[in-house]
Structures are given as structure tokens and as C-alpha cells.
Amino acid sequence: MADSFSKPIQKTDDSAKELIIEALEGQATGGFDLDSVYRVKDTYYVLEFLKCDTVKPFDSHPRRYWFKNSQKFLSLWDITTKLGGRLYLVNYEDSREQFKVIRVLDMDYTGIRKELVKLWNFDQFKKWFKALNNLSSERESAIEKVEETEKQVIRPLIHPEYKPGFIPLYTIRAACGYFGEGRLPEEDGWIDATGLGFTPDPKRHFAVHAKGDSMLPKIKDGDICIFEWYTAGSRNGEIVLSQISEYDDAYDGRYTIKRYHSEKTVIDEGWQHSKVELQPLNSDFEPIELSEDDDVRTIGIFKCVL
């Protein structure tokens, strides 16, 4: 068992933070806490823990609130690069159910440009975090073994405000809420949609992050998908963003991206739907068959992945 060279962390070790809060008397701080810094074989590991209160850790990302806390993240990145180290942002929640560990590979004033992402439960996170704290010679191999399956994500440029050729980026909940609440949702940022084979129009087009694997290989988890607001017309064969009144899906049980399929029967009054399905492209997933009682809204028609 490795020798310990530091005292154990106690629940009362927040006294310095309490002092800062008292001294600032409610003013905003221009600094930040370095939650953890470790030196592993001449490489510094810098960790910043980000508590998630209103959004689940898997769904949260600094881009959601980048322009409120950009100075904090840029300072963290500056320190890490000067150390020649690795910066990890850890999304967590009080329930300890989800841990999203983001290793930052590139960052500028617009946000995180390139990253590695791990979605872990508490046991997986503990294994990695204990490896960082283990003072034995085995810890580097333990860290690398956990990190070897990290998923690399290269993010497109996101601006805080509209520019020509840019369209709004929404959360799926916000995009679908536009129809239910009757007002335009607040965007998370603006995405460059030029050079994609159509003329970007911020009043007609919007973007959301896909979630899950049901539309593989066309749409991957985390892809930014561009849609055109649906108003009327045939949807048969189109990939659509839908809001469903009662459905247990990845999008908080209400929202899904699937291919729309309908079959019609001729009747005296003209025709009626005999079958309507929202179909996944991935054969590992089952289609969603809709009944007349289902309250389904088509929000947008898929155009492309950015």
C-alpha cells in the first residue's frame, strides 16, 4: 500500500471558500478554484468540478453557459497549457448517478473547440479518480487504461450572437417548447451553416444536438443536426424531430429524432392513415408505432448533420 504524504480531506475543508465569500460580501469573483492538481510522471492533471443542478451531467456542457463563465474557463486553460498539462472538466450531481468527464484539447474565446468525453457512473469515476490520487508507480497505467476509450469530439464554431449565414442552436427541449409555449426559445448560440447546400435562414432553420444511437450510422450521438421548422406538407420518408405526449425516450421522455413513415387507406371521404411509425435507422432499436390517441407534433424536417 502506498505511503500517504497529505492529510485526508475532511468535510470541513471548505473554510477558505467561506472566507472568500464573506470577504467579497456578495460581489462576483474574477477568480476560480483549482479543485485538484496532480503531477503524474511530469504531466500535470488539472481538474475542475462543475455541479449540475437543473440539467443532468450527461446533458450539460460549458457551451450552455459559456459567455457567462468564459473568463474562468479561459484562465483554467491558460494555466494548464503553461504547465503543459491536461485539463479535465467534471460534470457531477448530488445523486452521484452521472459523471461527464471532459478532457479539453483545444479552447478559444468562442468555447471548447476540441475535447475527449467520457460518460461514467460513480464506480467508473471513482476508479479513475483514485488512480490519480494513488501515489504508487502503477497509477499512470491505471489512468491510461481508463482513458483509452475516450470519445473525441470536434465542435463547430459557436458564436454568442447572430452573424450572416448563422442559425440558432437550441436544446431539443427549447426547440419543441416553441410549439407548446408559442414563443421563440432562447438560443444557446449561433452555428455557421454556410456551404451546406442551402441558404441558411435563422427564421426557417435551427440546430440541435442529437442524443443516442437510434439513428446510426447517419446521425451519431452528439452530432449537431440542422432542421427546417415544419409547417405543413408530407413528411413520409423524412427524418423528423418530433414531440410525443407520452413516450419513454432519451429526450426526457418526450422528444425524438426518427424517420416518419405513414400508410394510407382510401375511404369515402378521401383517405385516412392506417399506420404511422417513427422509425429508427439502427436495427437494434424498435420503431414507435403511433395511434390516433397519441399527441404527436412534428417540429422540424432534418436537412443535414453539421
Steps between C-alpha positions, in 0.01 A plus 500: 500500500635840405618747765290811545668840495186714551234519764160350413244747363230581753147633458610813686763591241277761335606769748711687242205521262280630784763765576506616136119528491497699824780732388340576161165580667292369211719634219579273206849352507732539204692191602434130516575197716755249383314203643780251446847504345705181473849437365532160335841422349570867409146556367259725690133401523274800572141418612207740529175363645177644356187426702180451298178609671239550227652291216625141522881467475482301174299783340695792642800665337686829556368621163156536665631781720828583327456874470415530868810313623741518207770684697511219754546231236750702297710559811490129582607419146780759509642357823474143372676576171779686680548193719495278192226305672151357445178681593198297609154647562287267713121536483339342806180505705411445864339165421836371366320319218673666204853629442597667175878543482614737226868511413559832322731479198448847355325817614464860388276795584204336321509187715644150510604415146621142547451254784496141621185389683424218744153427641544305823310372799640556850702176510669581168580852612636378835737258326647780290511755783665257742762426236588871494531504880696176525864577574624163376687450173199314357270802481606620152409169336169500690418849375590415140295178511189693602560777248572283198130483403441875517286638218650789307266783405590791272249778546401755234538869563221638719455876534301680768309713251362489147728544200409466129475131407449390861193324643392456865609201706233387748463223750243248374276588794512868400434432131196285579385749761465760225186322382356441846572844646445704186816706530844473342742323736824652622795369301813342648706662226525541122640239260667570166280323241660637183622265228250224580300507176221734610462865595505528881204694636476553877121525467468167316789289629631397840748253648489257793736239645394142429495253786527122488585241234158423348581685175841347432680510268352822359476689830740432787463582868599864552472604133367847428196449276346774289123508456246714318198600704206284391180683406307270264537242223596137466753358746502144368856369474649810663709502816316721746534644848180411686341575834288218641260539791583166662816321394800375698790611285846648564370856470335529843230260380346736244728579207651283230673512161367225272392433140130566443310218327128499423261270314160620375166335428242635255158570657179667378612839633840470329770320703622439851821380664497125557846492655746764622846416637807688611777271381862478619777439246685276746353148489580454870208733580126442457274739304246711687153420371260789554129476567221753448515580870868600492560874511793532258644820362751514217738779595750495216610326181861378505734658245852386594760439769742787548 
